[in-house]
Amino acid sequence: MLRGGTSNDYYLTANNNQSSSQELKELFEDVGEFGDGYRLTESVKRRSHLWFGPKGTCTQLHHDLTNNMLLQVYGRKKITLIPAFQVPNVYNDSHVYSAVDFPNVDLERYPKMSGVTPLEVILNPGEAIFIPIGWWHQVESLDISISVSFTDFRAKNNFFSNFPRQVIEL
Ligand SMILES: O=C(O)CCC(=O)C(=O)O
């Protein structure tokens, strides 16, 4: 990680959580509570997600199927957010992803993208951002970066069970 320079070729993401849970167990012993009763206390150490990558990782424009809290531990990330109510303009393509190569938008191909108003946030170490369900976001690391995210809020947060898994062509 230290020698590789800017790259989007390797990135330990939350998607590896299941397969690496044993290896990450010790690290997650360090994860503490967030706020007062914000999370389900019993799952803090099991349901935290680790993101570790070099400067230059890019998680493409997508939306999540849960509300999500992203906490920055080390390095900075640039988060670009597009409000949920602008979904008709973002060209949802495969699953939760946009077809658009953001931010290098080809407006001839994706003209409705001119109707979105992206918000840019720099997340510094020690800061957290709440990403509400349905809000589109793209995340780029500006430095070697370590983040932790969680979705086990002490509130309803299952918006994936009823999410359509098949695109029906009309
Ligand atoms: O930090 C990242 O690279 C992506 C985070 C993200 O998009 C998410 O947690 O949904």
The ligand as a Tripos MOL2 file, in Angstrom:
@<TRIPOS>MOLECULE
LIG
   10     9     1     0     0
SMALL
NO_CHARGES

@<TRIPOS>ATOM
      1 O1        -15.5780    4.3480    0.8050 O.co2     1 LIG1
      2 C1        -15.8450    3.8600   -0.2790 C.2       1 LIG1
      3 O2        -15.0210    3.6420   -1.1700 O.co2     1 LIG1
      4 C2        -17.2780    3.5470   -0.6130 C.3       1 LIG1
      5 C3        -18.2370    3.6620    0.5280 C.3       1 LIG1
      6 C4        -19.6260    3.4710    0.0210 C.2       1 LIG1
      7 O3        -19.9490    3.8060   -1.0880 O.2       1 LIG1
      8 C5        -20.6200    2.8690    0.8440 C.2       1 LIG1
      9 O4        -20.3520    2.5340    2.0120 O.co2     1 LIG1
     10 O5        -21.7400    2.6810    0.3330 O.co2     1 LIG1
@<TRIPOS>BOND
     1     1     2 2
     2     2     3 1
     3     2     4 1
     4     4     5 1
     5     5     6 1
     6     6     7 2
     7     6     8 1
     8     8     9 2
     9     8    10 1
@<TRIPOS>SUBSTRUCTURE
     1 LIG1         1 GROUP 0 **** ****
